[in-house]
């Protein structure tokens, strides 16, 4: 009989568009992993997915995947607004280990509902916060948590200057009602990093944002896209730390896509993360290598460290190898090793912060995260 450490992990995939296909390429790199079933309603995406997982079969429904005898773990990579309803259906059918793409959901009602579901669910749920597993970001987190070069971190700044939202099936990502809003859809990653880096809970959030340039010339049956394309978000934490997110969705000419700095009384640590290599202009030569810079106050003098990514992992997706490293950890959990590192409660906290930031941007008012409808209490 196979033991928990050696048995094959057989995946069922729910939703297989652009991100789902990145997951398929990375699952293919995992020893002892295979894909049994794929539920993808779009014929073009389904065909592309089956080409990446030729041993898999296309299912006619989510239930067909979840109840299949040869499926023992699930990946949900469907559009954001489907996540909550699909988790509820899975819980009712057959609670299996789930790797759930971000954001976990898109509304306050679903945040509360999924928090309760998570307390009852009898299998691991891991929310796919890939940014935690980008090698330069992971190195920065190690530096922050050790406090050797910074001391206790007081200020955390995350800057993302990137390309506009890509085209998705049915253009669902053009409207807040389907995405949760840019500060949920895109930025839940960064709110998760803030909680992860500070090891503290947010108490207040203020956002200033607008739709300045992107997608304004696009027209759909539902109207003109309303997703934000630039924002500043300031977050105060219970431990006294402050964090700032600077987002620009029309700055794809930059050398680095993400720049993160953490500052404490002893010094500063920064990381610089390039965007997807497939978008780097060939005439500029090789894409940039991720970098970490350690800048102590004394003795002064920055120390720059290249943090290269395994070329195989880099080639398998758009997230600096992090999708593979995340899958390796989730795979171990399914096999009975290790523990969930990004729980459903973490994913819901990030969504709640994003929704609060969206509301702050709408109203011009800071949002209290310790009371009222946006209170974080009760998610665990």
C-alpha positions as CSV (number, residue, x, y, z in Angstrom):
1,X,0.0,0.0,0.0
2,X,1.2,3.5,-0.8
3,X,2.3,5.6,2.2
4,X,1.4,9.3,2.7
5,X,4.9,10.2,1.6
6,X,5.0,8.3,-1.7
7,X,1.4,8.1,-3.1
8,X,0.6,9.7,-6.3
9,X,-1.3,13.0,-6.0
10,X,-4.1,13.2,-8.6
11,X,-5.5,16.7,-9.3
12,X,-8.8,17.8,-10.5
13,X,-8.8,21.3,-12.1
14,X,-11.7,23.7,-11.8
15,X,-11.2,26.5,-14.4
16,X,-8.3,26.4,-16.8
17,X,-7.8,29.7,-18.4
18,X,-4.5,31.6,-18.5
19,X,-3.7,31.0,-14.8
20,X,-5.0,27.5,-14.7
21,X,-2.7,26.6,-17.6
22,X,0.3,28.0,-15.7
23,X,-0.7,25.7,-12.8
24,X,-0.8,22.7,-15.3
25,X,2.7,23.5,-16.5
26,X,3.9,23.5,-12.9
27,X,2.1,20.4,-11.8
28,X,3.8,18.6,-14.7
29,X,7.1,19.4,-13.0
30,X,6.1,17.7,-9.8
31,X,7.3,14.1,-9.3
32,X,4.3,12.0,-8.2
33,X,1.7,14.3,-9.5
34,X,-0.8,14.0,-12.3
35,X,-4.1,15.6,-13.6
36,X,-7.1,13.4,-13.9
37,X,-10.0,15.7,-14.7
38,X,-10.5,19.3,-15.9
39,X,-13.7,21.3,-15.8
40,X,-13.4,24.2,-18.2
41,X,-16.5,25.5,-20.0
42,X,-14.7,27.4,-22.7
43,X,-13.7,25.1,-25.6
44,X,-10.6,26.9,-26.6
45,X,-9.2,27.0,-23.1
46,X,-10.2,23.4,-22.5
47,X,-8.3,22.3,-25.7
48,X,-5.2,24.2,-24.6
49,X,-5.4,22.6,-21.2
50,X,-5.8,19.1,-22.4
51,X,-2.7,19.6,-24.6
52,X,-0.8,20.4,-21.4
53,X,-2.2,17.4,-19.5
54,X,-2.8,14.8,-22.2
55,X,-3.7,12.1,-19.6
56,X,-6.6,14.2,-18.3
57,X,-10.2,14.1,-19.4
58,X,-12.6,17.0,-19.8
59,X,-15.5,16.9,-17.4
60,X,-19.0,18.3,-18.0
61,X,-19.4,19.7,-14.5
62,X,-17.6,20.6,-11.3
63,X,-19.4,17.7,-9.6
64,X,-18.0,15.2,-12.1
65,X,-14.4,16.3,-11.2
66,X,-15.0,16.4,-7.4
67,X,-16.6,13.0,-7.2
68,X,-14.3,11.1,-9.5
69,X,-12.5,8.2,-7.9
70,X,-9.2,9.1,-9.4
71,X,-9.2,12.7,-8.0
72,X,-7.8,13.3,-4.5
73,X,-7.0,17.1,-4.6
74,X,-8.4,20.1,-6.3
75,X,-7.2,23.4,-7.9
76,X,-9.7,26.2,-8.4
77,X,-8.5,28.7,-11.0
78,X,-11.9,29.9,-12.3
79,X,-12.9,33.5,-12.5
80,X,-12.9,35.3,-9.1
81,X,-16.7,35.6,-8.7
82,X,-17.1,31.8,-9.0
83,X,-14.7,30.9,-6.2
84,X,-17.2,31.1,-3.2
85,X,-20.0,29.2,-4.9
86,X,-17.6,26.5,-6.1
87,X,-16.1,26.1,-2.6
88,X,-19.5,25.7,-1.2
89,X,-20.4,23.1,-3.8
90,X,-17.2,21.2,-3.1
91,X,-17.8,21.2,0.6
92,X,-21.3,19.8,0.1
93,X,-20.1,17.1,-2.4
94,X,-16.7,15.8,-1.1
95,X,-14.3,18.0,0.9
96,X,-10.9,17.4,-0.7
97,X,-7.6,19.3,-0.3
98,X,-8.0,22.5,-2.3
99,X,-5.5,25.0,-3.7
100,X,-7.6,28.1,-4.3
101,X,-6.5,30.8,-6.6
102,X,-6.7,34.4,-5.2
103,X,-8.8,36.2,-4.5
104,X,-10.7,33.7,-2.3
105,X,-13.9,35.6,-3.0
106,X,-15.2,39.0,-4.1
107,X,-17.7,40.3,-1.5
108,X,-18.1,40.9,2.2
109,X,-21.0,38.4,2.4
110,X,-18.8,35.7,0.9
111,X,-15.9,36.6,3.3
112,X,-18.1,35.9,6.3
113,X,-19.7,32.8,4.7
114,X,-16.4,31.2,3.7
115,X,-14.9,31.9,7.2
116,X,-17.6,29.7,8.6
117,X,-17.1,27.1,5.8
118,X,-13.4,27.0,6.6
119,X,-14.1,26.2,10.3
120,X,-16.2,23.1,9.2
121,X,-14.2,22.0,6.2
122,X,-12.5,18.6,6.9
123,X,-9.5,19.0,4.5
124,X,-6.7,21.5,3.9
125,X,-7.5,24.7,1.9
126,X,-4.5,26.6,0.7
127,X,-5.0,30.1,-0.9
128,X,-2.6,30.6,-3.8
129,X,-0.6,33.7,-2.8
130,X,2.2,33.2,-5.3
131,X,4.1,36.4,-4.4
132,X,5.1,34.9,-1.0
133,X,7.1,32.3,-3.0
134,X,9.0,34.5,-5.4
135,X,12.6,33.9,-4.4
136,X,13.5,37.6,-4.0
137,X,10.3,38.3,-1.9
138,X,10.9,35.2,0.2
139,X,14.5,36.4,0.8
140,X,13.1,39.8,1.8
141,X,10.7,38.1,4.2
142,X,13.5,36.1,5.8
143,X,15.4,39.3,6.3
144,X,12.4,41.1,7.8
145,X,11.6,38.2,10.1
146,X,15.1,37.8,11.3
147,X,15.4,41.5,12.0
148,X,19.2,41.2,11.9
149,X,19.7,44.0,9.3
150,X,16.6,46.1,10.0
151,X,15.6,45.6,13.6
152,X,11.8,45.6,14.1
153,X,10.3,46.8,10.8
154,X,8.4,50.1,11.1
155,X,7.7,50.9,7.5
156,X,6.9,48.6,4.5
157,X,6.4,50.0,1.0
158,X,5.2,47.9,-1.9
159,X,5.4,49.4,-5.4
160,X,4.0,47.6,-8.4
161,X,4.3,49.4,-11.8
162,X,3.0,47.0,-14.4
163,X,1.0,46.3,-17.6
164,X,-2.8,46.7,-17.8
165,X,-5.0,43.7,-17.1
166,X,-4.8,41.1,-19.8
167,X,-7.7,39.8,-21.8
168,X,-9.6,37.0,-20.1
169,X,-12.4,34.7,-21.4
170,X,-15.6,36.8,-21.7
171,X,-13.6,39.9,-20.4
172,X,-15.0,39.3,-16.9
173,X,-11.9,41.1,-15.4
174,X,-13.1,44.4,-16.8
175,X,-15.8,45.0,-14.1
176,X,-15.6,45.4,-10.3
177,X,-18.7,43.2,-9.9
178,X,-16.8,40.2,-11.2
179,X,-13.3,40.9,-9.9
180,X,-14.1,42.5,-6.5
181,X,-12.2,45.5,-7.8
182,X,-8.6,46.0,-8.7
183,X,-7.6,46.4,-5.0
184,X,-9.1,42.9,-4.4
185,X,-8.3,41.1,-7.7
186,X,-4.7,42.3,-8.1
187,X,-3.7,43.7,-4.7
188,X,-4.9,41.0,-2.3
189,X,-1.3,39.5,-2.9
190,X,0.2,42.7,-1.5
191,X,-2.2,42.9,1.5
192,X,-1.2,39.3,2.2
193,X,2.4,40.3,2.1
194,X,1.8,43.1,4.5
195,X,0.3,40.8,7.1
196,X,3.0,38.2,6.4
197,X,5.9,40.7,6.7
198,X,4.6,42.6,9.8
199,X,3.1,39.5,11.5
200,X,0.4,41.9,12.7
201,X,-3.2,42.7,11.8
202,X,-4.3,45.9,10.1
203,X,-6.5,48.3,12.0
204,X,-7.0,51.1,9.5
205,X,-6.9,51.6,5.8
206,X,-7.0,54.6,3.5
207,X,-6.9,54.6,-0.3
208,X,-6.8,57.1,-3.0
209,X,-7.4,55.7,-6.5
210,X,-8.9,56.3,-9.9
211,X,-9.6,55.0,-13.4
212,X,-7.2,57.3,-15.4
213,X,-6.2,55.6,-18.6
214,X,-6.8,51.9,-19.0
215,X,-9.7,50.3,-21.0
216,X,-11.7,53.6,-21.3
217,X,-12.0,53.0,-25.0
218,X,-13.5,49.6,-24.6
219,X,-17.2,49.0,-24.7
220,X,-19.2,46.0,-23.6
221,X,-22.9,45.2,-23.2
222,X,-22.4,46.0,-19.5
223,X,-20.8,49.4,-20.3
224,X,-17.4,50.9,-19.9
225,X,-14.9,49.0,-17.6
226,X,-14.8,50.5,-14.1
227,X,-11.7,48.8,-12.7
228,X,-9.1,51.1,-11.0
229,X,-5.8,51.5,-12.8
230,X,-3.8,53.5,-10.2
231,X,-3.8,53.8,-6.4
232,X,-2.1,54.6,-3.2
233,X,-3.2,52.6,-0.1
234,X,-1.9,53.3,3.4
235,X,-2.4,50.7,6.1
236,X,-1.9,51.1,9.9
237,X,-1.2,47.9,11.8
238,X,-1.9,46.9,15.4
239,X,1.9,46.5,16.1
240,X,2.5,50.1,15.2
241,X,3.9,49.4,11.7
242,X,2.7,51.3,8.6
243,X,2.6,50.0,5.1
244,X,2.1,51.7,1.7
245,X,1.0,50.2,-1.6
246,X,1.7,52.2,-4.8
247,X,0.0,50.7,-7.8
248,X,0.2,51.8,-11.4
249,X,-1.3,49.6,-14.2
250,X,0.1,51.6,-17.1
251,X,3.9,51.5,-16.4
252,X,5.0,48.3,-18.2
253,X,8.1,50.1,-19.5
254,X,9.8,49.8,-16.1
255,X,12.8,47.6,-15.5
256,X,11.3,46.0,-12.4
257,X,7.6,45.3,-11.9
258,X,7.7,45.1,-8.1
259,X,9.9,47.0,-5.7
260,X,9.5,46.3,-2.0
261,X,11.3,48.0,0.9
262,X,11.2,47.3,4.6
263,X,12.8,49.8,7.0
264,X,13.6,49.5,10.7
265,X,15.9,51.2,13.2
266,X,18.9,49.3,12.1
267,X,18.5,49.6,8.3
268,X,16.6,48.9,5.2
269,X,16.1,45.9,3.0
270,X,14.7,46.0,-0.5
271,X,13.8,43.6,-3.3
272,X,13.4,44.2,-7.0
273,X,11.3,41.8,-9.0
274,X,11.1,41.9,-12.9
275,X,7.8,41.2,-14.6
276,X,7.1,38.2,-16.9
277,X,10.1,37.4,-19.1
278,X,7.9,37.0,-22.1
279,X,7.1,40.7,-22.0
280,X,10.7,41.9,-21.8
281,X,11.7,43.6,-25.1
282,X,14.4,41.4,-26.9
283,X,16.4,44.5,-28.0
284,X,17.2,45.1,-24.3
285,X,19.0,41.8,-24.0
286,X,18.4,39.3,-21.3
287,X,15.6,40.1,-18.8
288,X,16.7,41.6,-15.4
289,X,17.7,39.3,-12.6
290,X,15.7,39.7,-9.3
291,X,17.8,41.5,-6.7
292,X,17.8,42.1,-2.9
293,X,19.6,45.1,-1.5
294,X,20.6,45.3,2.2
295,X,21.4,48.8,3.5
296,X,22.5,48.9,7.1
297,X,22.7,52.3,8.9
298,X,26.0,51.4,10.4
299,X,28.4,50.6,8.9
300,X,26.9,52.4,5.9
301,X,27.1,50.8,2.5
302,X,24.5,48.8,0.5
303,X,25.1,45.2,-0.3
304,X,23.5,44.0,-3.5
305,X,22.6,40.3,-4.0
306,X,21.3,38.7,-7.2
307,X,18.5,36.2,-6.5
308,X,18.3,34.2,-9.7
309,X,15.3,31.9,-10.3
310,X,15.6,28.3,-11.5
311,X,15.2,28.6,-15.3
312,X,12.8,25.6,-15.4
313,X,10.5,27.2,-12.8
314,X,10.9,30.6,-14.5
315,X,9.8,29.1,-17.9
316,X,6.7,27.5,-16.4
317,X,4.8,30.7,-15.7
318,X,4.7,34.4,-15.2
319,X,5.4,34.6,-11.5
320,X,9.2,34.3,-11.1
321,X,9.0,30.6,-10.4
322,X,6.7,31.0,-7.4
323,X,3.9,28.9,-8.8
324,X,6.2,25.8,-8.7
325,X,7.5,26.5,-5.2
326,X,4.0,27.0,-3.9
327,X,2.9,23.7,-5.6
328,X,5.8,21.8,-4.0
329,X,4.5,22.8,-0.6
330,X,0.9,22.2,-1.3
331,X,1.8,18.8,-2.8
332,X,3.6,17.9,0.4
333,X,0.5,18.8,2.5
334,X,-1.7,16.6,0.3
335,X,0.8,13.7,0.8
336,X,0.6,14.2,4.6
337,X,3.8,16.2,5.0
338,X,4.1,19.8,6.2
339,X,1.2,22.2,6.9
340,X,-0.8,24.8,5.1
341,X,1.2,28.1,5.0
342,X,-1.5,30.3,3.5
343,X,-4.8,29.3,5.1
344,X,-8.3,30.3,4.0
345,X,-8.4,32.8,6.8
346,X,-5.3,34.5,5.4
347,X,-6.9,34.7,2.0
348,X,-10.1,36.1,3.4
349,X,-8.2,38.7,5.4
350,X,-6.5,39.9,2.2
351,X,-9.8,40.1,0.4
352,X,-11.4,42.1,3.3
353,X,-8.5,44.5,3.2
354,X,-9.0,44.9,-0.6
355,X,-12.7,45.5,-0.2
356,X,-12.0,48.1,2.5
357,X,-9.5,49.8,0.3
358,X,-12.0,49.9,-2.6
359,X,-14.6,51.4,-0.2
360,X,-12.1,54.0,1.0
361,X,-11.2,55.0,-2.6
362,X,-14.9,55.3,-3.3
363,X,-15.8,57.4,-0.3
364,X,-12.6,59.3,0.4
365,X,-12.8,58.1,4.0
366,X,-10.4,55.9,6.0
367,X,-11.9,52.5,7.0
368,X,-11.7,51.2,10.5
369,X,-10.8,47.4,10.4
370,X,-11.5,46.8,14.1
371,X,-15.2,47.4,14.1
372,X,-18.2,47.4,11.8
373,X,-18.7,45.4,8.6
374,X,-15.0,45.5,7.7
375,X,-13.7,44.1,11.0
376,X,-11.2,41.3,10.6
377,X,-12.2,39.6,13.9
378,X,-13.9,36.3,13.5
379,X,-12.2,35.1,10.3
380,X,-10.3,32.4,12.1
